Amino acid sequence: MLKLRILNMIAPSYFLGVSITTMILQSFVFIPTIFADDFRRPWSYYGCHFIFFLYISANVLGNYFLILWYPSESLQSTSSLDGSELLQPGSHFCKLCSKVILRRDHHCFFTANCIGNRNMRYFLMFGWYTSIVCLYSLVVGVAYLSVEYHLSFENPLTFLTLLPLSFFHFFFSMIPSFQLFLVLMLYIWLGIGLTCAGFCCQQILLVARGRTWYHLKKGMPAVRCTPWGVNLQDVFGKRWLLGLFFPIPTVPVDPKDK
């Protein structure tokens, strides 16, 4: 439990550190260097890429704070928790949060919060846009390395050997430390982007089936035995299309869930 509590404190700092680093690199290094020729044009490639990056970054941070703003905790406390019969169906007690979580799915260490019925939609959008930001940063980062350091990525094996070769060249003072740092960031973006994309797809499948990670791991039956359309609407709300593009609350809070 001690290791989990330490991870619960470190993971949010890691996320914020990677987010700030990504925003600095994109805003002040990658985009200005790649599109330096048309910097002053009003509708230039520079402006389009910069606006697009701000948009997807705003969705990441917006949904991140919505997860924190709409926790899935119940008003039941540990002092009133005398037995399991007091818990609502699908609710479980989280030892890390020290709270009863309504329709608990899992504990997210990057937000230091449990994911349940109230913030599942924001968590899915947070993961989806995080994947887009990371994969977009990967592509732009590769373009920056090609322009600034004249690296060629025509060979598919170039990216696979880029990290070990970069360490080798760095130890022999053949490349600057900033180039090695950028190569490391490329692999971090790739790992986070693919992980978030795969996890979101699997999570949406569970939501459509009325399942949660907690029940799946424990071998319990589905929380909701309703059609997949009803399950998705319960998570995404009736204004689901608006919520796909903007980080705004779209899921009404049922007073019975408190």
C-alpha positions in Angstrom: 0.0 0.0 0.0 2.9 2.3 0.7 4.3 1.9 -2.8 0.8 2.7 -4.2 0.5 5.8 -2.2 4.0 7.0 -3.4 3.0 6.2 -7.0 -0.3 8.2 -6.3 1.9 11.2 -5.5 4.5 10.8 -8.2 2.3 10.0 -11.2 0.4 13.4 -11.3 3.7 15.2 -11.2 5.0 13.1 -14.0 1.9 13.9 -16.1 2.2 17.6 -15.5 6.0 17.6 -16.2 5.5 15.8 -19.5 2.6 18.2 -20.4 4.6 21.3 -19.7 7.7 20.0 -21.5 5.5 19.1 -24.5 3.9 22.5 -24.6 7.2 24.3 -24.4 8.8 22.2 -27.2 5.8 22.6 -29.5 5.2 26.3 -28.9 8.8 27.6 -28.9 11.0 25.0 -30.6 9.2 22.6 -33.1 6.5 24.7 -34.8 8.5 28.0 -35.0 11.5 26.2 -36.5 9.7 24.0 -39.0 7.4 26.8 -40.3 9.8 29.6 -39.9 9.4 30.7 -43.5 5.7 31.6 -43.3 5.7 32.9 -39.7 4.3 36.3 -40.5 1.4 35.1 -42.8 -2.0 35.3 -41.1 -3.3 31.9 -42.3 0.1 30.2 -42.5 0.9 26.6 -41.7 2.5 27.9 -38.5 -0.7 29.4 -37.3 -2.8 26.3 -38.2 -0.5 23.9 -36.4 -0.2 26.2 -33.4 -4.0 26.6 -33.1 -4.5 22.9 -33.5 -2.0 22.1 -30.8 -3.6 24.6 -28.4 -7.0 23.0 -29.2 -6.0 19.4 -28.4 -3.9 20.5 -25.4 -6.9 22.5 -24.0 -9.0 19.3 -24.3 -6.4 17.3 -22.4 -6.1 19.7 -19.5 -9.8 20.6 -19.6 -10.9 16.9 -19.2 -8.2 16.3 -16.7 -9.6 19.0 -14.4 -13.2 17.8 -15.0 -12.1 14.4 -13.7 -11.1 16.2 -10.5 -14.1 18.5 -10.4 -16.6 15.7 -10.7 -15.3 12.9 -8.5 -17.3 9.6 -8.3 -17.3 9.5 -4.5 -20.4 8.9 -2.4 -21.5 10.8 0.6 -21.0 7.6 2.6 -17.8 7.8 4.7 -15.8 5.2 6.4 -17.4 5.9 9.7 -20.9 5.1 8.4 -19.7 2.1 6.5 -20.8 -0.7 8.9 -21.4 -3.4 6.3 -21.6 -4.1 2.6 -25.3 -3.8 2.7 -25.0 0.0 3.0 -23.2 0.2 -0.4 -25.2 0.9 -3.5 -24.9 -1.7 -6.2 -21.7 -1.4 -8.1 -20.1 0.9 -5.5 -16.8 0.0 -3.8 -14.5 1.4 -1.2 -11.1 2.6 -2.4 -8.3 2.3 0.1 -6.2 5.0 -1.7 -9.0 7.5 -1.8 -10.5 6.4 1.6 -13.9 6.9 0.0 -16.8 4.9 -1.4 -16.8 5.2 -5.2 -20.0 5.0 -7.1 -19.7 2.3 -9.9 -16.0 2.2 -9.5 -14.0 1.2 -12.5 -10.3 1.7 -11.4 -8.0 4.1 -9.6 -6.1 6.5 -12.0 -2.7 7.3 -10.6 -2.2 10.2 -13.0 -5.2 12.0 -11.6 -4.9 10.6 -8.1 -8.6 9.9 -8.3 -10.9 7.0 -8.8 -12.8 6.7 -12.1 -16.5 5.9 -11.8 -19.9 6.9 -13.1 -19.5 10.6 -12.8 -16.1 11.1 -14.4 -15.8 8.2 -16.8 -16.7 10.4 -19.9 -14.0 12.9 -18.9 -11.5 10.2 -18.3 -12.1 8.7 -21.8 -11.8 12.1 -23.5 -8.7 12.8 -21.4 -7.1 9.6 -22.6 -8.2 10.1 -26.2 -6.8 13.6 -26.5 -3.7 12.7 -24.7 -3.1 10.1 -27.3 -3.6 12.7 -30.1 -1.3 15.2 -28.5 1.5 12.6 -28.0 1.2 11.1 -31.5 1.0 14.6 -33.0 4.1 15.7 -31.0 5.9 12.5 -32.2 5.3 13.4 -35.9 6.2 17.1 -35.4 9.3 16.1 -33.4 10.5 13.7 -36.2 10.0 16.6 -38.6 12.1 18.9 -36.4 14.9 16.4 -36.1 14.9 16.1 -39.9 15.1 19.8 -40.4 17.4 20.8 -37.6 19.8 17.8 -37.4 19.4 16.5 -41.0 18.2 13.0 -39.8 16.6 10.9 -42.5 13.6 8.7 -41.5 13.1 7.1 -45.0 14.4 3.8 -43.7 11.7 2.2 -41.4 14.5 0.8 -39.2 15.8 4.3 -38.4 13.3 4.9 -35.6 14.0 1.5 -34.1 17.7 2.1 -33.8 17.5 5.9 -33.1 17.5 5.6 -29.3 20.5 3.2 -28.9 22.5 5.0 -31.5 21.8 8.4 -29.9 23.1 7.1 -26.6 26.2 5.8 -28.3 26.8 9.1 -30.1 26.1 11.1 -26.9 28.6 9.2 -24.8 31.3 9.9 -27.4 30.3 13.6 -27.6 29.1 13.2 -31.2 25.7 14.8 -30.6 24.5 17.5 -28.2 22.5 16.6 -25.1 19.5 18.5 -26.3 19.2 16.1 -29.3 19.4 13.1 -27.0 16.6 14.7 -24.9 14.4 15.1 -28.0 15.0 11.5 -29.0 13.9 10.4 -25.5 10.8 12.5 -25.7 9.9 10.9 -29.1 9.9 7.4 -27.4 7.9 8.8 -24.4 5.3 10.3 -26.8 5.1 7.0 -28.7 4.6 4.9 -25.6 2.0 7.2 -24.0 0.1 7.7 -27.3 -0.2 4.1 -28.1 -1.0 3.1 -24.6 -3.8 5.7 -24.2 -5.3 4.9 -27.6 -5.5 1.2 -26.8 -6.8 1.7 -23.3 -9.5 4.0 -24.5 -10.7 1.6 -27.1 -10.9 -1.2 -24.6 -12.5 1.1 -22.0 -15.3 2.1 -24.5 -15.9 -1.6 -25.2 -16.4 -2.2 -21.5 -18.7 0.7 -21.1 -20.8 -0.4 -24.0 -21.2 -3.8 -22.4 -22.0 -2.3 -19.0 -18.8 -3.7 -17.4 -16.1 -2.1 -15.3 -12.5 -3.0 -14.9 -13.2 -3.8 -11.2 -16.0 -6.2 -12.0 -14.0 -7.8 -14.8 -11.0 -8.4 -12.6 -13.1 -9.8 -9.8 -15.1 -12.0 -12.1 -18.4 -10.2 -11.2 -21.4 -9.8 -13.5 -22.1 -6.7 -15.4 -23.2 -3.6 -13.5 -25.9 -2.7 -16.1 -27.8 -5.3 -18.1 -29.0 -2.8 -20.7 -28.4 -2.3 -24.4 -25.0 -0.8 -25.5 -26.6 2.4 -26.7 -28.2 3.1 -23.3 -24.9 2.3 -21.6 -22.9 4.7 -23.8 -25.5 7.5 -23.3 -25.4 6.9 -19.6 -21.6 7.7 -19.7 -21.4 10.3 -22.4 -24.8 12.0 -21.9 -27.3 13.3 -24.4 -24.9 16.0 -25.6 -22.2 13.5 -26.4 -21.3 15.1 -29.7 -20.6 18.4 -28.1 -18.5 16.6 -25.4 -16.3 15.0 -28.1 -14.9 18.3 -29.2 -15.0 20.5 -26.1 -14.1 19.8 -22.5 -17.5 20.7 -21.0 -19.8 18.9 -18.6 -22.3 16.8 -20.5 -23.3 14.1 -17.9 -26.0 15.2 -15.5 -25.5 14.2 -11.9 -28.2 12.1 -10.4 -29.0 13.1 -6.9 -29.7 9.5 -6.0 -26.0 8.7 -6.6 -25.0 11.0 -3.8 
